[in-house]
């Protein structure tokens, strides 16, 4: 830790210098500041698992969490849900008002979706205007329906972007483990079909 409280990453290498008789004479130590390299590695790792526009997990991270949730639900005979959420007529909005407005709409949508989810849920941007939501540890399918209804209600509230007010709706498809599939891929596929 630096004097200013910031974290400093270092690479340390040492070498023992010995006398002719083998006794230790002294040590040579080289300490190198590798903070920039470590921060760059962390940025690359973040970009590999999170959507740069919304900050939400991406497909890769969702796939990993979904695989873990299915394995756990199988062991514990639990129920999980997968939802696919699509913003209705997003392409029309994006084409008519521009990509900058479309990007801000996606950011606002991700914020609203996060506000409806539980602490243990994972909301992921799948691409474009499509989001996936992993709902582990469901008490019942009704709980997934309640979460989806909260999302529908919150998304239907007007969105104010600068001097424009947008009325946006979304569509949601739900699949439940084990009823609608016993693998993550099948659950995503069936939620997409339900959408």
N, C-alpha and C positions, 0 to 999 in steps of 0.2 A: 504494500500500500504506500503510495507516494505521500509526501508531506501534505499535499492539498486534499488527501482522502481518496483520490482516484486510484483505480486498480492498475497495477503495472505487471505485465507478464514478462518473465525473463527466461532466457535459455542460459543454463549454467553448465560449463564444462570445466573439469579439473584434471590436472596431471601432476603426478608425483615425480619429483626429480630426486634421484638417489646418488649417493657417492659411489665411488668405485668398489667399496666394501659392501654395498647394498643398503647401508643405513640411509634413512630418509634425510635429505638435505633441506628441501623446501617443497611447497606446493605452488603450482601456477593455476590461477583461477581466472576464467574469462566469463564475465556476465554481460549478456547482450539483451537489450530491450527488444522484445518481439511483440509488443502490444499491438502494433498496427497489423501484423500478420494474423494474430489471434482474432482481432476484431473483424478482419476481412473473412476469416474462416467462419465466424459466427454469422456474418451477413449472408454468406453463401448458404449456410445451413438453414437460415431463416427463409431465404428465397426458395429453397428446395421444398419447404413444407407449408408456406403461407402465401396467400394471394397478395400481391403487392398493392393492389388498389384498395381492398377492404380490410386487409390485415387478418382475414379469416383463414382457418386451415384450408389447404387445397385438396385436390383429389388424392394425392399420395398419402397425406396425413390422415384424411378421413378413412381411406382404405385400411390403413394400419389400425386405427381405433375401432373400426367396424369389425375387423377380423378378431381383435381382442375381445370385443363385446360379445360376439357370437360364441367364441370359445367359452367365455365365462358363463353366458346364459345357458349353454349346453350343459356345463358342469353343475350349475346351480338350479337348473330347471326354471329359469327366469324368462321373462318376456322383454323384448326390446322392440323399438319401433324405428322405422326409417321413413322420413318424409322427403319428397321432392317438392320444391317451391319454385314457381316460375312467375315472374312479373308479367301480367297481361299487357299486351300491345307495347312491350318495351321497344321493339325495333322501330315502331312508328314514332315514338317519343324521341328515340336516339337519332333517327333520320331527320325529323322535323326541327328539333331544337339543338341538335349538335351533340358531338361526343362528350364535350365537357359537361353538359347538363346530364347526359346519360351516365357518366361516371359518378357525378355527385348524387344522382338518384340511386345508383347501386350502393354507394357508401351509406346513404340514409336508410335504404332498405336493410342493409346488413346490421346497422345499429338497432333498428326496430326489431328485427328477428332475434338479435341477441337479448333484447329486453323482454322477450316472451319466453325464452328458454330457461330451463333449470340450470343450476351450477354444473351438473354432471353431463349436460348435453353438449354435443359438438355440432356447430353450424359451419358448413363448408361452402365455399363458392366453387361450383363445378365448372364455371365458364359462362361467358355471356351474362344472361340474366337468370341463370338457374342456380339454385342453392340446394344443398342436401343437409338434412338434419338427422343426427343420430340420437335416439332417445333410449339410453340404457336404463335398466332397472324400473320398468313400468309396472305399476300395480295392476293395470288393466288396459285394454285397448281404448277405453273411454278417456283415460288420461291423455293419450296421444291426440284424441279428438279435441279435448279441451285446449291443449297447447296449440293445435292447428287453428282452432276458432279464435284464440287470442291473437294469433298472427294475422289472420284474415281481418279481424276488427282493427288492429293497429295499422296495418298497411292501408286500409280504406280511409284512414284519416288524411286530410289534405297535407301535402308536402310543399313547404315553401322553400324555393331556391331563388335567391336574390329577389327580383321583382315578379317572379312567376309563381303561381300556385298550381300544383299538379294534383289531380285526383287519380290515384293509382289503385288497382286491385291486383290480387295475385291468385293463383290456382295452386292447390296442394294435393298431392297424392300420398297415401300412407300405405305402408306394408308392415306387417308384424311378424316377429320371430316367435314361435316356429310355424305359425299358421300359414304364412305366405312365402316361406322360404327358410332354408336352413344354412344358407351361405350368404355372405355379404353381397356378392355379385347378384344373386337371385333377389335379395331384398331390394337392392337399388333398382333392378330391372322392373320388379313388380310395382314399386312405388312410382316409377316413371310411367308405367302403363296406367296406373290409377290416376296419375296426373292428367 
